[in-house]
């Protein structure tokens, strides 16, 4: 696929809310599990397709989120990998994230195949 994939998903919980420690183990939080389920259904409804090889991502988050901006990436990246929209987040060549005005509490994610010609 050579054109961008644009996704509208509920804003994820921040990194500090994803994996609490229970005893000596790190486990997915109830909040994270609920978000994965909701966002996963939203992905399926949008039928996004996939990108093979290197890619880049632009993320627009709701302005009102209070956590560290980079803490919202982990959940989103893991979601798009687990739903096979991209092969692996190690193939991400560029990312940008901004707290911007978005509709409601949703994040807008734009995934684009990475062109080595543009990078040169």
N, C-alpha and C positions, 0 to 999 in steps of 0.2 A: 504494500500500500504506500503510495507516494504523497497522499494528501494528509493534512492534519486530522487528528482525532480530537474532537472537543467534547468534554464530559462535564456534566453538571451533577455534583455529588454533595451530600450533606458534609459540612465541615467536620473533619476528624477530631478526635480528642488529641490533646497535646501529648508528646512523648512521655512526660512524667506520669501520665494517666494510663499508659498502655500495659505495662507489666509490673504490677506490684509484687513484692516478695512475700511468699507464704511459706513459713518455715524456712527452709534453705533453698527453695525453688522460686524462680521467676515464672509467673503464670499470666495469661491474658486476663485483663480485668473484665468485669461484667460490662462496663461501659464500652470498652474496645470491642468485645464480642458483639454487642448490640449494633455498634456502628458498622462493623464488618458485614453483618447480615443485611442491614438496611442499605448500605452503599453497594453491596454485591447485587442486590435486587435491582437497584437503580442502574447499575452497569448493564445488567442483562436486558432491561427494558430499552436501553439506548443502542444496543447492538453495535458496539464501537469498532469492530474489526481488530486488526493487530498490526504491529510494526515489528519486522525482523531486523536484527542488526542494531547499529547505533541509532540513538534517538535523543531528542531534547524535550524539555518540559517547561511550561510556563504555568504558574499557579496563581490564581486570584482568590484570596481568602476574604471572608466578610470583615469589614473594618472593625467591628466590635470585639473580635477575639482578643483575649488579654494575655495569652501565653507567649513565650518566645516564638518568633515567626518560624525559625528553622525546626522547631519541635513538632510542627504539623506535617512535615514531609514524610516521616517514617511510615506512618499508617497508610498514607496515600500510595507511596511507592510499593509497599508490600501488597496492597490490594491489587494494583494493576499488574503486578507480576503473578500473583496467585490466580488471577482471572485470565492470564495468558494474553494480555493486551500487548505486553512487551516480554521478551525472553527473560531478561534479568536486569536488575537495576545497575549492575556493573557496566552495562552498555550505554548508560546515560552519559552524554558528552557535554551537556550544558543544562543548567536549571536556573530558573528565576522564580521568585516568590514575592508577592506583595499583598499587603492588607489593603484591599481596595473596596470600592462600593460594588457589592454584588447583590443579586436578588435574594432577599431573605437571608437565611443562614447557610446558603449553599456556597461551595467552592467551585470555581470554574477552572478546569484543567485542560490545557492544550498540549497534546503530544504530537511531535513532528519528527519524521525520519531525519537523521542528521546527515547532511551533505558535506562530504569532505571538500568539495569544490568551493562551498561557501566559506569554509573555515580557512582556506588557503589565502 
